[in-house]
């Protein structure tokens, strides 16, 4: 097929070249626009190269992640059962070879789309929803996941419904049930409730009482109950909920007194701490710091007992779990139970914070930053049994997490605008297709027909390579950390950085900047030392050169070199040691007989220094004269530069040897 | 001609005696330049002192090195312990003078190379 198309293309080019007729142009255009893209489009056949992709407007995700997310959202909203969820994850690696395994997901998605009020849907899928097949779903997977994720997200991206009656079995009813289940109910019976019913209104009443608001009517008629917009906003935006939650704290309790404390087996940490104790110079500061941290810890532990075992405390944990989940530190269930997974999430957050904070030369964070972190997370030193107590300040912890995820409140407004833009784009696209295509149908349909008509033997040679590539991507272990073994822990959530991507990049840059700053600090020491050695050597050379000049002058003028002895305490005389060399180096030493050994040695050194410096001066001067004389030769400047470079290199080698 | 004749031999003589300089208070700052070369007269004027010598000078050692390296050394007899280091210093001066002369001759020789060139 490929070769035939290429050959056809060549012949049509030749025909067009020989006679640029309308027919030849039409044939060539058809080949280039319709036939060639079928074989050469990149990367997937479903991504039509000739048409603008809908996925371009969606947040970027990888293919496998899109399916995982869709399954998670469908399960959260009750379109898929827990059993189906587990089965999907057990068999997910076989899906590339057996796409039929996705049929339950397809059915659940069709059910979801049937309940969805989405104007774009009619343009995405022509005909009945029941006729949607996997290729259709795959083609619009990005937008569907983006759309359904609004019902389970807590970033304010779900706008309040225009028309929703409590008990309606649509997406909003399911979303409300999910939020009630996740955020604030303590009733285990609600675990399997996936549509919010009028009988569940009592939970919303207890919720509004908890956060100190009165948005629900006092005595509603069950069949006419409407959830106010303010309630929706708080339920859909965890930041807004937390703000309201803080304001509704019990009287007399400060914001920083909303704390959680729990015991921890910390034998390992205890050993690590004991190593730190040996660091000597930092010991005093550490003791001081630990003292302040201990006092703070005691205060926080005491404060945690005030709210322990209250509904308010339970909700605080859930809010914190949601925020940790949003920022990808937590992948467990939002269930109000603070266990090991939650602890690890907080620990990894603190580790990351400590890593990006400005550090002192010893690699530890500055005191004020350590204290700031201690406000959010504090672990008491372990006792003899290795038991420590961890105290978490909710407000401080939440503020730390805000650095990683800021909910875009403008999303509500922009989502509508984005939908409009997409709708316009789709309408225009379909108009163009309808105009351009003849009675035989659109390009897409022709391509699908072609695909249907192709049997196994007609698979193009490169397609196998693409299939293998797809398999490698889909089964890559690189994504395992993102999507752990959900088959064993179905309540865990998959998380995708929907809105925190830029925040993550920003934090990453801070991390990199600190790393570079630290590296430069480490590098500057040796670099300055190296330059100090070089400049020291240059300075010594210049000094010797000038000294040699003076010695030579005195030598030529017949002046002696004189060394004075050390003056004895209380004496008003000094010993004199003098040596005079004539031009032929005949020498006369005039030495005081009472000169000490030390004075004599200094005078000997003086004589040698005179000799060395004088010849250093003579040699350097002669070299300079010789080098200058070479300038007259062709390329003299180059030669001079070369000689100077060799001299400098030789000096540098000496310096390096000295350093080594 | 006498200069050339003198070039054939290297004479170093060491004379010792009670040679001291009287210091007045002004010397405190000047003495920092002890190791620099100064002429006697100028120096004596600057420090406002004077050479105080008993004029009881004597030759402690003398050395003559001929052009063929034949060497004649004269060392005074009955050396005291204090004078032994002076004799050693004398031979250091001989060594320095010998090296200095050789170096000068090496540089005066046609095609003679400087230390910089040798290093290259």
Interface residues (C-beta under 8 A of the other chain):
Chain A: X550 X551 X554 X559 X560 X561 X562 X563 X564 X567 X572 X573 X574 X575 X576 X578 X579 X581 X583 X584 X585 X586 X587 X588 X589 X590 X591 X592 X593 X594 X595 X597 X600 X601 X602 X603 X604 X606 X607 X608 X610 X611 X614 X615 X616 X618 X619 X620 X622 X623 X626 X643 X646 X647 X650
Chain B: X3 X6 X7 X10 X11 X12 X13 X14 X15 X16 X17 X18 X19 X20 X21 X22 X23 X24 X31 X34 X35 X36 X37 X38 X39 X40 X43 X51 X52 X60 X82 X83 X85 X86 X88 X89 X90 X92 X93 X94 X96 X97 X98 X99 X100 X101 X103 X104 X107 X114 X115 X116 X117 X119 X120
